[in-house]
Amino acid sequence: MRFFLVLCFFASMPLIAATEVRFCYEDKHAPPFIHGAGQVVPAANPGVTIEIVKQLDAQLSPIRINYVRKPWSRCLHELEQGKVDAVVASYRQSRDKHMAYPKRADGKIDNRYAINKIGVCLLQSIANDTKITLQDAVELAVPRGYAIKESMPANFSVFETDSLENAITLVENDLLDATIGLCQIGNMPITLSPPFNRLKPVFPPLETTFGFMAFSKQFYQLYPDASWLLWRESQRIDLDKMYQLYLDAQPEDSDKQ
């Protein structure tokens, strides 16, 4: 009887077949989250976000993640089209139509499943002595596809650029007041490194966001169990510890590319 009950218990558990996840991430060097530029996925030191995804991949035998690198706007477009299955992205209401995020029973985002928490600041040229505040009228360069533009204050004028490099160049040449970029991980301010090393952050952060493994609607509808398996496993990672260890392990010139 006991053996029979054990068999019934395991038979009642959801079985997850081996599932391939086509994971797309940006082809730009954006330390500490993404290291290296281009379509090649570095075998070593790929960036802490990719290390976390690789850890999830290694810990979950039913999951096989294939990594592709493209411009960020292309990753989002191909996710909407179902040509890739997952990205790491913050939650925006405008993304609900095409992207699946971990949500509570009441339909709200569950931040327990985030794999990063970052502060995004205005970044102005280090040669610009004008003090910018969030209450000023600011002309802001934002790369196309960056959803943060949806939450900009009404006193900001947003100019979309074709690339991050274009946004930075406009600010360095004093053609626009600022761009946006990472300035804080958790509660820790970070030192800006290339390509942001000729810019300086304006504190406090403009926005604090949580990043999740976000799936295409097509993938989530086909593989809800696999999606939740990845989300639940992400909850087990000590993100603060992993970020600190990763940052401490980086050589001082690791971002000088």
C-alpha angles and dihedrals in degrees: 000000000000091000090050092052091050090052090050091050094054092042089057094054115098111256116219115203119214104288128198116215118196101210119194125196136171120284093218129099103251109161137233092016100042125020126196130021131247134041097303117103106220114238090214132032095007094162131278097271091054090046088056092049090048090051091053089048092052095046097049112065094187089059127075115185121202114198124217129172124212139146108294094245089052091051090054093045093050090046089056089049093048092242090122126028109211147018134174105249144150119250120263125170089230089061095056092089094061107020135062119218132179106270137180124239090268091058096252123129114268106222091192088083096053118123095200141022116198140173117224118203138185107261119208131180115279086226091059110091094185110113111230122203130186088250094060127096099258129188102214131195112212124177113242112265096031104128094201088087087076091068099044118131116259090247091064122091108209121209115189118219131197093238145007089251091057091051092051093047092053090053096043089053091048092241090126130021102238150338129210133255149145114297105155138035112201100321095329120105110220134213111250114240133184129342088024099041094107091055132074129212125244111220140245098051116259089223140358113215138183119221122214139183095258121194133205114257089241093056094045092051091051098039112025092148093053090047093053091044089060093044094050092047090052088059089063095060117098095226098182091052093045093049092048093048091047094049092046091052095054116104113236093250097041092113098046098107 
